[in-house]
Amino acid sequence: METHEVLEKVRKGEMSVEEAEQYFRREPFEEMGYAKLDTHRKLRSGFPEVVFCSGKTDEHLLDIYKKLYEEEGEVFGTRASKEQYDFLKKELPEAEYDPLSKILKIEKKEKEHIGKIAVCTAGTADIPVAEEAAQTAEYFGSYVERIYDVGVSGIHRLMSRLDVIQSANCVVAAAGMEGALASVLGGLVDKPVIAVPTSVGYGANFHGLSALLTMINSCANGIAVVNIDNGYGAGYIATQINRLGERQ
């Protein structure tokens, strides 16, 4: 539960003062032996803990999802496999899985989406990373416009959606190959651009290193760069920027 929810329960008489006091006295994490779940993260940062699924055993992952679902009423995980989803689905039928972004989540159905984030890709091969960014931002309450396959080899495609991109509070640019899309966008908008290098490309792309170096060395202003294929990180930061934009 959130702090506001606890206080509302006390106000309505659904929870005693003593029960609320006991709730706030709890440790700021849940000890599980193999993991310490940061149950107070949302209080500190505004975002609940997210699960990185890859590498976790099925049993550990299931226990973590159950506990976070109990605490938050929803849970979000990245880099999950279809096999992990199949295992969790038996115990948590509410779980949903997107094989494109590899996101495994249980989400509250009624959720407000505020502001606007534009998530752009250079090509269709960049969409899995872009979807990780877009769905992360949507889970955290942002409205997202997807503008895919607008890379520099056909710049007119980008220009046809420029009005939508310029109206966003933040822009995410996912690109592999040489990663030029972020620089182009940086010269066209007055909002922050979060560049996401992807591992899409031929041999000298070096699994995304060429795009990463291009983005880091961009001469355009207002560009920040996350790690290769880190759509989640881009979606998280974009949401923080979007929230600030809406507060103003």
C-alpha positions in Angstrom: 0.0 0.0 0.0 1.0 3.6 -0.6 1.2 6.1 2.3 -1.8 8.0 1.1 -3.8 4.8 0.9 -3.0 3.9 4.5 -3.9 7.3 5.7 -7.2 7.2 3.8 -8.0 3.9 5.4 -7.4 5.4 8.9 -9.6 8.4 8.0 -12.4 6.2 6.8 -12.1 3.9 9.9 -11.1 0.9 7.9 -7.7 0.7 9.7 -6.9 1.6 13.3 -4.2 4.1 14.2 -2.3 1.2 15.9 -2.4 -0.9 12.6 -1.2 2.1 10.6 1.6 2.7 13.1 2.6 -0.9 12.8 2.6 -0.6 9.0 5.0 2.4 9.1 7.3 0.6 11.6 8.1 -2.2 9.1 11.5 -2.6 7.7 11.9 -0.6 4.4 12.6 -3.9 2.7 11.3 -7.5 2.6 13.9 -10.1 3.6 13.5 -13.2 1.4 16.9 -14.8 2.0 18.0 -14.7 -1.6 16.5 -11.2 -2.2 15.7 -8.1 -0.3 12.7 -6.5 -1.9 12.8 -2.7 -1.7 9.2 -2.1 -0.6 9.7 1.6 0.2 11.2 2.5 -3.1 8.0 4.1 -4.4 7.9 6.3 -1.3 11.4 7.5 -2.0 11.5 7.7 -5.8 7.9 7.6 -7.0 8.5 4.3 -8.8 8.1 0.8 -7.3 10.8 -1.8 -7.7 11.0 -3.5 -11.1 12.1 -7.0 -11.6 15.0 -8.0 -14.0 13.8 -11.5 -14.8 16.8 -12.8 -16.8 19.0 -15.2 -14.8 16.5 -15.8 -12.0 15.3 -19.3 -11.2 11.6 -19.9 -11.7 10.9 -20.4 -8.0 12.7 -17.2 -7.0 10.9 -15.2 -9.7 7.5 -16.5 -8.7 8.1 -15.7 -5.0 9.3 -12.2 -5.9 6.3 -11.5 -8.2 3.9 -12.8 -5.5 5.4 -10.5 -2.8 5.5 -7.4 -5.0 2.0 -8.1 -6.3 0.8 -8.3 -2.6 2.5 -5.1 -1.8 1.7 -2.9 -4.8 -1.3 -4.6 -6.5 0.7 -4.8 -9.7 4.3 -5.8 -10.7 6.5 -5.1 -13.7 9.4 -7.2 -15.0 11.8 -6.9 -17.9 13.9 -9.4 -20.0 11.6 -12.3 -19.2 11.4 -15.5 -21.3 8.3 -17.3 -22.5 9.2 -20.2 -20.3 9.3 -17.9 -17.2 5.9 -16.5 -18.2 4.4 -20.0 -18.6 5.7 -21.0 -15.2 4.3 -17.8 -13.4 1.0 -18.0 -15.3 0.1 -21.2 -13.4 0.2 -19.4 -10.1 -0.6 -15.9 -11.2 -3.2 -16.0 -13.9 -3.3 -12.2 -14.1 0.2 -12.2 -15.6 0.6 -10.8 -19.1 3.6 -11.3 -21.4 4.8 -9.5 -24.5 7.3 -11.6 -26.5 8.4 -8.6 -28.5 9.6 -6.4 -25.5 10.0 -9.4 -23.2 8.0 -7.6 -20.5 6.2 -9.7 -17.9 3.6 -7.8 -15.9 0.5 -7.7 -13.8 -1.0 -4.3 -14.2 -3.9 -2.4 -12.7 -6.6 -2.0 -15.4 -7.7 1.5 -14.5 -4.7 3.8 -14.9 -4.4 7.4 -15.9 -1.8 8.3 -18.6 -0.6 11.8 -18.5 1.5 14.1 -20.7 3.2 12.8 -23.8 6.3 10.9 -24.7 7.3 10.3 -28.3 9.1 7.0 -28.8 10.8 6.8 -32.2 12.9 4.1 -34.0 15.2 4.3 -36.9 14.0 1.0 -38.3 11.6 -1.8 -37.5 14.4 -4.0 -36.1 14.7 -1.4 -33.3 11.1 -1.9 -32.2 11.7 -4.5 -29.5 13.9 -2.1 -27.6 11.6 0.8 -28.3 8.6 -1.2 -27.0 10.5 -1.9 -23.8 10.8 1.9 -23.4 7.2 2.6 -24.4 5.6 0.0 -22.2 7.8 1.0 -19.3 6.6 4.6 -19.6 3.0 3.5 -20.0 3.2 1.3 -16.9 4.4 4.2 -14.9 1.5 6.4 -16.1 2.8 8.2 -19.2 0.9 8.6 -22.5 3.1 7.4 -25.3 3.1 8.1 -29.1 4.9 5.5 -31.1 6.7 6.7 -34.3 8.5 3.8 -35.8 10.7 3.3 -38.9 11.7 7.0 -39.4 15.4 6.6 -39.8 17.8 8.9 -41.7 17.8 6.8 -44.9 14.3 8.3 -45.5 14.2 11.5 -43.6 10.9 12.5 -45.1 9.2 9.9 -43.0 10.3 11.6 -39.9 9.2 15.0 -41.1 5.7 13.7 -41.7 5.3 13.1 -37.9 7.4 16.1 -36.7 4.4 17.9 -35.3 3.6 15.0 -32.9 7.2 14.6 -31.9 7.6 18.3 -31.2 4.5 18.4 -29.0 5.9 15.7 -26.6 7.5 16.5 -23.2 10.3 14.1 -24.0 11.6 12.1 -27.0 13.1 8.6 -27.0 15.2 7.7 -30.1 16.1 4.0 -30.5 18.5 3.3 -33.3 21.1 0.8 -34.4 23.5 0.9 -37.3 25.3 4.3 -37.0 22.7 5.7 -34.6 22.2 9.0 -36.3 18.5 9.4 -35.5 19.1 10.9 -32.1 21.2 13.7 -33.5 18.6 14.6 -36.1 15.9 14.7 -33.5 18.1 16.7 -31.2 18.2 19.4 -33.8 14.5 19.5 -34.4 12.9 19.6 -30.9 13.1 21.8 -27.8 12.7 19.0 -25.4 15.2 16.4 -24.0 16.1 13.5 -26.3 17.0 10.2 -24.7 19.1 8.2 -27.2 19.0 4.4 -27.0 21.7 2.6 -29.1 20.5 -0.8 -30.2 22.6 -3.8 -31.2 21.0 -3.8 -34.6 23.6 -3.8 -37.4 26.3 -5.5 -39.4 29.7 -6.6 -38.1 31.3 -3.2 -37.6 28.3 -2.2 -35.6 30.0 -4.2 -32.8 26.6 -5.2 -31.2 25.6 -1.5 -30.7 28.9 0.0 -29.9 29.0 2.1 -33.2 25.5 3.6 -32.4 26.6 4.2 -28.7 29.7 6.1 -29.8 27.8 8.2 -32.4 25.2 9.2 -29.8 27.7 10.0 -27.1 29.6 12.2 -29.6 26.6 13.9 -31.1 27.0 17.6 -31.8 23.2 18.2 -31.2 22.2 19.6 -27.9 19.9 18.1 -25.3 20.7 14.5 -25.9 21.3 12.0 -23.0 22.4 8.4 -23.8 21.5 5.2 -22.0 23.2 1.8 -22.4 22.9 -0.4 -25.5 19.4 -1.9 -25.8 18.4 -0.3 -22.4 14.8 0.5 -23.4 13.7 0.2 -19.7 16.2 2.9 -18.6 15.0 5.2 -21.3 11.3 4.7 -20.5 12.0 5.4 -16.8 13.9 8.6 -17.4 11.4 9.7 -20.0 8.6 9.3 -17.4 10.5 11.4 -14.9 10.9 14.2 -17.5 7.2 13.8 -18.5 6.0 14.1 -14.9 8.1 17.3 -14.5 6.6 18.7 -17.7 3.1 18.1 -16.5 3.7 19.6 -13.1 4.7 22.8 -14.8 
